[in-house]
Amino acid sequence: MADLNLGRTIFGDPVNAGNTMTEQEALELLRDWVPNERLQLHMRQVGAVMKAWALEKEGLTETQAHQWWLAGVLHDADWDKHPDHHCRIIIEELESRQIDPAVIRTIACHGPRHFGVEPESVMEKMIYVFDELSGFIHAAALIRPTRYEGMDVKSVLKKMKTPSFAAQVNRDEINDALSRIQTPLEEIIGFVLEHQAGVA
Ligand SMILES: [Fe+2]
């Protein structure tokens, strides 16, 4: 695997604080950049969970929560076409579009071991928590006849302890992400189940 270390920890320009992209612009970028529909869905799921967390758990405004959504929905935007430069390309695109540095840095924080950027803000910590877990939970839903319907936290926990299930999902990374926040795993799983089930 290519070295994805970004070699820097500061992103964007502080004068762009508050600059955003509309929902339509972000989804357009997604359609242009991400031919893989399953990956697109993953990104929309992470976006939805991020936004819901910002609103429900952090008590943020719609405007602030939109930034959380934006970071989630764009975090893997360059993975399909530029796997060897994953994260760098979308970061540079958002910098050239003069997007809020907090959004850009959050994207840079979704894999500290790969990109070399440590999550500091709550938004940065939560994208790291949700990314792998959201993908894992979706994989678990896909093998159930009723998908998300009737799926509970316990069954997800059981699957996490089965190394052969969704083996590509790194359990160490999930644990590392969780060690940086106060919320227990069970609560996070419940929250993801509740908020990504309806994302199509
Ligand atoms: Fe992801």
Residues whose N, C-alpha, C, O or C-beta is under 5 A from the ligand:
A	BS01	LIG	D76 D131
